[in-house]
Amino acid sequence: MSRALRLVAAILCCSVCFGEEPDLVEGARWAVTHWRSLFRQCADSHGRLAWYATRYGPGPQSILMVSELRIQFQTEPLSEEERLNGVEFKATTGLEAVPIRWWNASNRAWGDWEVSVGQGMNAQATAAIRKKGVWSDHRYIFQYKPLESCSQVPPMEDRP
């Protein structure tokens, strides 16, 4: 389990112990579960872990490698219209800017590591909403799904 996820788990445990707002704790748990469902964690031959997702759609399949899943979570105020429509809680969740790299299927090679500030994963935000007791996501832009298995990870001879 990555350090970021351990930190989130520790925060959630402490929040429950100290009587933190249950909606906030439940929303944070939902966000962790949501983002982990979009990636598969795999280890390389040296035991180093990273998270992988595939971009789906037309054209050759690209694979995204994320060094760590650092999840951002920020509550948002509800409008009167949302409250009247049964929305009880809303937050925006996304991934912090972390080093990423892409497997380019056309070139059959991994690209250089880059930080996803202002684009890529950082721009992939999701609204976590609880309406009438049911959690759901409203994806703004997201075209990724987890790898089916770690055997799909291309070799990384150039990996540091």
C-alpha positions in Angstrom: 0.0 0.0 0.0 1.5 3.4 -0.9 2.3 6.0 1.7 -0.5 8.3 0.5 -3.1 5.6 0.9 -1.7 4.8 4.4 -2.0 8.4 5.3 -5.6 8.6 4.1 -6.4 5.5 6.1 -4.8 7.0 9.2 -6.8 10.2 8.8 -10.0 8.3 8.3 -9.4 6.2 11.4 -8.6 9.2 13.5 -11.5 11.2 12.1 -13.9 8.4 13.2 -12.2 8.1 16.7 -12.5 11.9 17.3 -16.1 12.2 16.1 -15.3 14.0 12.8 -18.3 14.7 10.6 -19.5 11.3 9.3 -20.4 12.6 5.8 -16.8 13.9 5.4 -15.3 10.5 6.4 -17.7 8.6 4.3 -17.0 10.8 1.3 -13.2 10.5 1.7 -13.6 6.7 1.8 -15.7 6.8 -1.3 -13.0 8.9 -3.1 -10.3 6.4 -2.2 -12.4 3.5 -3.4 -13.3 5.3 -6.5 -9.8 6.2 -7.6 -8.4 2.8 -6.7 -11.0 1.2 -8.9 -9.6 3.1 -11.9 -6.0 1.8 -11.5 -4.2 -1.5 -10.8 -1.2 -1.6 -8.5 1.6 -3.7 -9.9 5.2 -4.4 -8.8 8.2 -4.6 -11.1 10.9 -7.3 -10.8 12.6 -5.2 -8.1 9.4 -5.0 -6.0 8.8 -1.3 -6.7 5.1 -0.5 -6.9 3.3 1.8 -9.3 -0.4 2.3 -10.5 -1.5 1.5 -14.0 -4.5 2.4 -16.2 -5.3 2.1 -19.9 -6.8 4.8 -22.0 -9.7 3.4 -23.9 -11.3 4.6 -27.1 -10.4 4.5 -30.8 -6.8 3.9 -31.8 -3.9 2.0 -30.2 -4.2 1.4 -26.4 -2.0 3.6 -24.3 -1.0 2.7 -20.7 -0.6 5.3 -18.0 1.8 4.7 -15.2 1.4 6.8 -12.0 4.1 6.7 -9.3 1.7 7.2 -6.5 -2.1 7.7 -6.1 -2.3 10.9 -4.1 -6.0 11.7 -3.8 -7.3 15.3 -3.4 -10.7 15.8 -1.7 -12.4 19.1 -1.2 -16.0 19.6 0.0 -18.2 22.0 -1.8 -21.2 24.0 -0.5 -24.6 22.8 -1.7 -26.9 25.2 -3.6 -30.5 25.5 -2.5 -31.5 23.7 -5.7 -29.2 20.8 -4.9 -30.6 20.5 -1.4 -34.2 20.6 -2.7 -33.3 17.8 -5.1 -32.1 15.6 -2.3 -28.3 16.1 -2.5 -26.9 15.7 1.0 -23.1 16.0 0.3 -20.8 17.1 -2.5 -17.0 17.1 -2.9 -14.6 17.4 -5.8 -12.0 14.7 -5.9 -9.0 14.1 -8.2 -5.4 13.1 -8.2 -2.6 15.4 -7.1 0.2 16.2 -9.6 2.7 13.3 -9.4 5.2 11.8 -11.8 3.6 9.9 -14.6 4.7 8.3 -17.8 2.9 6.8 -20.9 3.4 3.6 -22.8 3.1 4.7 -26.4 1.6 1.7 -28.3 2.6 3.0 -31.7 6.3 3.4 -30.7 6.2 0.4 -28.3 8.1 2.4 -25.8 7.7 4.2 -22.5 7.9 8.0 -22.6 9.9 10.1 -20.1 8.6 10.8 -16.6 6.7 14.1 -16.4 4.6 15.8 -13.8 0.9 16.1 -14.6 0.4 19.7 -13.4 -2.5 21.4 -15.1 -3.1 18.6 -17.6 -3.5 14.9 -17.8 -4.4 13.3 -14.5 -4.6 16.6 -12.6 -7.4 17.8 -14.9 -9.4 14.6 -14.3 -11.7 15.7 -11.5 -14.8 13.9 -10.3 -17.6 15.1 -8.2 -18.5 12.8 -5.3 -22.2 13.2 -4.5 -24.5 11.6 -2.0 -28.1 12.1 -3.0 -30.9 10.5 -1.0 -28.3 8.3 0.8 -26.7 7.0 -2.4 -23.1 7.8 -3.4 -22.4 8.4 -7.1 -19.7 10.0 -9.2 -20.2 12.6 -11.9 -17.1 12.4 -14.1 -16.1 15.5 -15.8 -13.5 13.9 -18.0 -12.1 10.5 -17.5 -11.3 7.9 -20.2 -9.3 5.3 -18.2 -9.8 1.9 -16.7 -7.5 -0.4 -14.7 -5.3 -2.9 -16.4 -6.9 -6.3 -16.4 -3.7 -7.9 -15.0 -0.2 -6.9 -14.1 1.1 -9.1 -17.0 -0.1 -6.3 -19.4 2.6 -3.9 -18.1 5.2 -3.6 -20.8 8.9 -4.1 -19.8 10.7 -1.1 -18.3 14.4 -1.6 -18.9 14.9 2.1 -18.7 13.1 2.4 -15.3 15.3 4.0 -12.6 
